[in-house]
Amino acid sequence: MPKIDISKVAEILKKNQLDPATLRRVIEELNLAVQPDPGDEDKPPAQKKQHVLLVSDPEGRLPKTDFVGWVLQIPESESPATTQDRLLRGAYDYNMTRKGRLYPAKTIGEALENVPAKFFKEADLWVKTKTPVLVLRTDNEIPKE
């Protein structure tokens, strides 16, 4: 929508011989309409968020140290065991392109961070976090006290 200066609108209205009282009311309403909303300035900036994976480990099988991972999505009807094959297929397809030959993805981390989403989408894989996120362990129990 094109923007027009209120003074130009006032000139056009004067040329069309609008009575002065109506002209003044219209100009005042236009001036009020273009004023910024005072409620918008009081909003605090949006809080930045991060992803964290929480893994249930009631039997203590996972290592005690922290490790990282990525959040990925695959079709619901597919087996999660195919996820790594999908990721490798997308990385291979990228490495066969001209840009991929210049800057190949050599590790899983490089592939997830640098390979464009279209290569993974062709393999029915969607990367939700390009950077690795911290994986936390839990014993899956809520303490009573």
MARLUMMAR-898111 format. One record per residue (C-alpha): residue number from 1; residue in one letter; x, y negated, z negated. Coordinates in pm, 1 decimal. Each point is the difference from the previous one (the first is absolute). Layout:
REM residues N
+-----+--------+----------+----------+----------+
! num ! residu !        X !        Y !        Z !
+-----+--------+----------+----------+----------+
! NUM !      A !        X !        Y !        Z !
...
+-----+--------+----------+----------+----------+
This chain:
REM residues 145
+-----+--------+----------+----------+----------+
! num ! residu !        X !        Y !        Z !
+-----+--------+----------+----------+----------+
!   1 !      M !      0.0 !      0.0 !      0.0 !
!   2 !      P !    150.3 !   -338.6 !     98.8 !
!   3 !      K !     64.4 !   -251.5 !   -272.2 !
!   4 !      I !   -110.8 !   -360.7 !     40.0 !
!   5 !      D !     84.7 !   -304.0 !   -207.0 !
!   6 !      I !   -287.5 !   -145.1 !   -203.6 !
!   7 !      S !     72.7 !   -349.8 !    132.8 !
!   8 !      K !    -64.5 !    125.8 !    354.4 !
!   9 !      V !   -329.8 !    151.2 !   -115.0 !
!  10 !      A !    -94.1 !   -337.0 !   -152.5 !
!  11 !      E !     79.6 !   -179.9 !    328.3 !
!  12 !      I !   -212.9 !    245.8 !    197.9 !
!  13 !      L !   -288.4 !    -43.7 !   -239.0 !
!  14 !      K !     29.5 !   -381.6 !     25.9 !
!  15 !      K !     -4.8 !     17.2 !    380.6 !
!  16 !      N !   -324.4 !    195.9 !    -17.4 !
!  17 !      Q !   -156.3 !   -286.7 !   -201.2 !
!  18 !      L !    -64.6 !    185.2 !   -323.2 !
!  19 !      D !   -134.3 !   -226.1 !   -276.2 !
!  20 !      P !    270.8 !   -105.0 !   -252.4 !
!  21 !      A !   -158.0 !    170.5 !   -304.9 !
!  22 !      T !    -18.9 !    338.9 !    174.9 !
!  23 !      L !    349.5 !    -47.7 !    143.8 !
!  24 !      R !    142.7 !    -67.9 !   -346.6 !
!  25 !      R !   -171.6 !    309.4 !   -150.3 !
!  26 !      V !    128.5 !    224.8 !    281.3 !
!  27 !      I !    357.9 !   -129.7 !    -34.3 !
!  28 !      E !    -10.4 !     44.9 !   -380.6 !
!  29 !      E !   -120.9 !    360.1 !     40.5 !
!  30 !      L !    271.7 !     70.1 !    257.8 !
!  31 !      N !    265.8 !   -141.0 !   -234.4 !
!  32 !      L !   -126.8 !    223.9 !   -282.3 !
!  33 !      A !     -1.6 !    303.0 !    231.0 !
!  34 !      V !    366.6 !    -39.8 !     95.2 !
!  35 !      Q !    121.4 !    -40.6 !   -358.7 !
!  36 !      P !    190.7 !    306.9 !   -124.3 !
!  37 !      D !   -187.2 !    219.0 !   -248.2 !
!  38 !      P !    141.5 !    -70.8 !   -348.4 !
!  39 !      G !    -59.0 !    363.6 !   -106.6 !
!  40 !      D !    250.8 !    129.4 !    257.1 !
!  41 !      E !    294.6 !   -184.3 !   -153.5 !
!  42 !      D !    -52.3 !    151.7 !   -346.9 !
!  43 !      K !     47.5 !    359.7 !    112.0 !
!  44 !      P !    318.8 !    161.9 !   -126.9 !
!  45 !      P !    217.4 !    166.7 !    262.2 !
!  46 !      A !    -77.7 !    364.6 !     70.7 !
!  47 !      Q !    188.5 !    241.8 !   -221.2 !
!  48 !      K !    246.5 !    221.3 !    186.0 !
!  49 !      K !    -49.3 !    370.2 !    -53.1 !
!  50 !      Q !    209.4 !    308.8 !     47.9 !
!  51 !      H !    -75.9 !    366.1 !     62.8 !
!  52 !      V !     96.6 !    267.7 !   -251.8 !
!  53 !      L !    -51.3 !    375.6 !     33.3 !
!  54 !      L !   -106.9 !    173.5 !   -321.9 !
!  55 !      V !     59.5 !    375.3 !     17.0 !
!  56 !      S !   -157.5 !    245.0 !   -242.5 !
!  57 !      D !    268.2 !    226.7 !   -149.1 !
!  58 !      P !   -149.8 !    173.7 !   -305.8 !
!  59 !      E !    248.2 !    289.9 !     18.2 !
!  60 !      G !    308.0 !   -224.2 !     28.6 !
!  61 !      R !    118.2 !    135.8 !    335.6 !
!  62 !      L !    108.6 !   -334.6 !    145.4 !
!  63 !      P !    338.6 !   -148.7 !    -89.0 !
!  64 !      K !     15.5 !   -230.6 !   -300.7 !
!  65 !      T !    159.3 !   -280.5 !    203.6 !
!  66 !      D !   -202.0 !   -242.1 !    210.6 !
!  67 !      F !    -17.8 !     44.4 !    375.8 !
!  68 !      V !   -164.2 !   -181.2 !    289.4 !
!  69 !      G !   -240.6 !     88.1 !    279.5 !
!  70 !      W !   -226.5 !   -148.2 !    266.0 !
!  71 !      V !   -377.3 !    -16.1 !     30.5 !
!  72 !      L !   -123.3 !    152.4 !    327.6 !
!  73 !      Q !   -337.9 !     95.4 !    144.7 !
!  74 !      I !    -96.5 !    283.9 !    231.4 !
!  75 !      P !   -341.9 !    115.6 !    125.9 !
!  76 !      E !   -203.9 !    166.6 !   -272.4 !
!  77 !      S !    -52.0 !    314.8 !    205.7 !
!  78 !      E !    375.8 !     58.9 !     41.0 !
!  79 !      S !    236.0 !    183.2 !   -234.4 !
!  80 !      P !    233.4 !   -217.7 !   -212.6 !
!  81 !      A !    280.4 !    239.1 !     97.0 !
!  82 !      T !     -4.1 !   -154.4 !    349.4 !
!  83 !      T !     86.5 !   -347.9 !   -131.9 !
!  84 !      Q !    375.8 !     30.0 !     38.7 !
!  85 !      D !    -35.8 !    140.4 !    353.8 !
!  86 !      R !   -221.0 !   -296.0 !     91.9 !
!  87 !      L !    256.3 !   -240.7 !   -141.4 !
!  88 !      L !    283.9 !    166.0 !    191.7 !
!  89 !      R !   -202.9 !      1.0 !    323.4 !
!  90 !      G !    -60.8 !   -376.4 !    -32.3 !
!  91 !      A !    368.8 !    -63.4 !    -74.0 !
!  92 !      Y !    109.5 !    215.6 !    296.6 !
!  93 !      D !   -237.7 !   -186.0 !    232.5 !
!  94 !      Y !    138.8 !   -333.4 !   -124.3 !
!  95 !      N !    361.7 !    115.1 !     40.3 !
!  96 !      M !    -72.8 !     85.9 !    365.4 !
!  97 !      T !    -99.6 !   -361.0 !     78.7 !
!  98 !      R !    250.2 !   -263.8 !    108.4 !
!  99 !      K !    -11.6 !   -176.7 !   -335.7 !
! 100 !      G !     22.1 !    333.7 !   -178.3 !
! 101 !      R !    315.8 !     88.8 !    189.7 !
! 102 !      L !    154.3 !   -333.5 !   -104.0 !
! 103 !      Y !   -118.0 !     19.6 !   -363.9 !
! 104 !      P !    -84.9 !    364.3 !    -70.5 !
! 105 !      A !   -173.3 !    110.8 !   -318.6 !
! 106 !      K !    248.7 !    238.8 !   -162.8 !
! 107 !      T !   -174.1 !     66.5 !   -331.2 !
! 108 !      I !   -360.1 !     36.5 !   -116.9 !
! 109 !      G !     30.9 !   -331.2 !   -186.6 !
! 110 !      E !    123.5 !   -181.3 !    311.2 !
! 111 !      A !   -280.3 !    152.2 !    204.6 !
! 112 !      L !   -270.0 !   -107.4 !   -244.9 !
! 113 !      E !    139.6 !   -352.3 !    -30.7 !
! 114 !      N !     92.6 !    -73.4 !    363.4 !
! 115 !      V !   -206.0 !    211.9 !    239.2 !
! 116 !      P !   -309.7 !   -186.5 !    126.5 !
! 117 !      A !   -337.4 !    138.3 !   -110.0 !
! 118 !      K !   -107.0 !     92.2 !    354.4 !
! 119 !      F !    246.2 !    290.8 !      7.8 !
! 120 !      F !   -141.0 !    145.0 !   -322.8 !
! 121 !      K !   -357.4 !    -68.5 !    106.5 !
! 122 !      E !     53.3 !    220.1 !    307.3 !
! 123 !      A !     96.4 !    279.3 !   -243.2 !
! 124 !      D !   -307.9 !    -71.8 !   -221.7 !
! 125 !      L !    210.8 !   -138.5 !   -284.1 !
! 126 !      W !    -50.3 !   -333.7 !   -172.3 !
! 127 !      V !    274.3 !   -151.8 !   -216.8 !
! 128 !      K !   -149.3 !   -190.8 !   -293.2 !
! 129 !      T !    329.4 !   -107.4 !   -161.6 !
! 130 !      K !    301.8 !    -72.8 !    216.8 !
! 131 !      T !    228.0 !    -38.6 !   -301.0 !
! 132 !      P !     35.7 !    285.6 !   -249.5 !
! 133 !      V !   -204.3 !    -21.3 !   -320.0 !
! 134 !      L !     79.2 !    134.6 !   -344.3 !
! 135 !      V !   -149.4 !    340.4 !    -86.2 !
! 136 !      L !    -95.0 !     38.6 !   -365.4 !
! 137 !      R !    -62.7 !    326.1 !   -185.3 !
! 138 !      T !   -284.6 !     62.2 !   -241.3 !
! 139 !      D !    -92.0 !    301.9 !   -211.9 !
! 140 !      N !   -366.2 !    -58.0 !     93.3 !
! 141 !      E !   -102.7 !    -38.0 !   -365.8 !
! 142 !      I !   -165.0 !   -295.0 !   -174.9 !
! 143 !      P !    112.2 !    -25.0 !   -363.7 !
! 144 !      K !   -280.8 !     12.0 !   -257.7 !
! 145 !      E !    143.7 !   -281.9 !   -211.4 !
+-----+--------+----------+----------+----------+
